């Protein structure tokens, strides 16, 4: 559903309505950042809960959480890059 909306906005921008294209770009950037923030928040919460339950495994949990957060940030930057290339 959201993809169809973005496609319609991009088509309208191609026809000659530049404001709609910028609106679509802003929505794409916003959703990308919100999704990344939610993912990193879930990782942080799960890591804190895991460390609270098993303090002796804190090093391993922290390492895994940092790697996962970096992967999510990479995906978010990829999405932002595609959005900037489109607009």
C-alpha positions as CSV (number, residue, x, y, z in Angstrom):
1,X,0.0,0.0,0.0
2,X,2.8,2.5,0.9
3,X,4.8,1.4,-2.2
4,X,1.8,2.2,-4.4
5,X,1.5,5.6,-2.7
6,X,5.1,6.4,-3.3
7,X,4.8,5.3,-6.9
8,X,1.8,7.5,-7.5
9,X,3.7,10.5,-6.0
10,X,6.7,9.8,-8.2
11,X,4.6,9.5,-11.3
12,X,2.9,12.8,-10.4
13,X,6.3,14.4,-10.0
14,X,7.4,13.1,-13.4
15,X,4.4,14.7,-15.0
16,X,5.3,18.2,-13.8
17,X,4.3,18.6,-10.2
18,X,7.6,19.0,-8.4
19,X,6.0,19.5,-4.9
20,X,4.6,16.0,-4.9
21,X,8.0,14.6,-5.7
22,X,9.6,16.4,-2.8
23,X,6.7,15.2,-0.6
24,X,7.4,11.6,-1.6
25,X,11.1,12.0,-1.0
26,X,10.5,13.5,2.5
27,X,8.1,10.6,3.4
28,X,10.7,8.0,2.2
29,X,13.5,9.6,4.2
30,X,11.2,9.9,7.3
31,X,10.1,6.3,7.1
32,X,13.6,5.1,6.6
33,X,14.8,6.9,9.7
34,X,11.8,5.8,11.8
35,X,12.3,2.2,10.8
36,X,16.0,2.3,11.7
37,X,15.3,3.9,15.0
38,X,12.7,1.3,15.9
39,X,15.1,-1.5,15.0
40,X,18.0,-0.1,17.0
41,X,15.7,0.5,19.9
42,X,14.5,-3.1,19.9
43,X,18.1,-4.3,19.8
44,X,19.1,-2.0,22.7
45,X,16.1,-3.1,24.8
46,X,16.8,-6.8,24.1
47,X,20.5,-6.4,24.9
48,X,19.7,-4.6,28.2
49,X,17.3,-7.4,29.1
50,X,19.8,-10.1,28.2
51,X,22.6,-8.5,30.2
52,X,20.2,-8.1,33.2
53,X,19.3,-11.8,33.0
54,X,22.8,-13.0,32.5
55,X,25.5,-10.5,33.5
56,X,28.4,-12.9,32.8
57,X,27.5,-12.8,29.1
58,X,27.5,-9.0,28.9
59,X,30.5,-8.9,26.6
60,X,29.1,-11.3,24.0
61,X,25.7,-9.6,24.1
62,X,27.2,-6.1,23.7
63,X,29.3,-7.3,20.7
64,X,26.3,-8.9,19.0
65,X,24.1,-5.8,19.7
66,X,26.7,-3.4,18.2
67,X,27.1,-5.5,15.1
68,X,23.4,-5.7,14.6
69,X,23.0,-2.0,15.1
70,X,25.7,-1.3,12.5
71,X,23.9,-3.6,10.0
72,X,20.6,-1.7,10.6
73,X,22.4,1.6,10.2
74,X,23.9,0.4,6.9
75,X,20.5,-0.6,5.6
76,X,19.1,2.8,6.6
77,X,22.0,4.6,4.9
78,X,21.4,2.6,1.8
79,X,17.7,3.5,1.8
80,X,18.6,7.2,2.3
81,X,21.1,7.0,-0.5
82,X,18.5,5.6,-2.9
83,X,16.1,8.3,-1.9
84,X,18.6,11.0,-2.6
85,X,19.5,9.5,-5.9
86,X,15.8,9.4,-6.9
87,X,15.2,13.1,-6.1
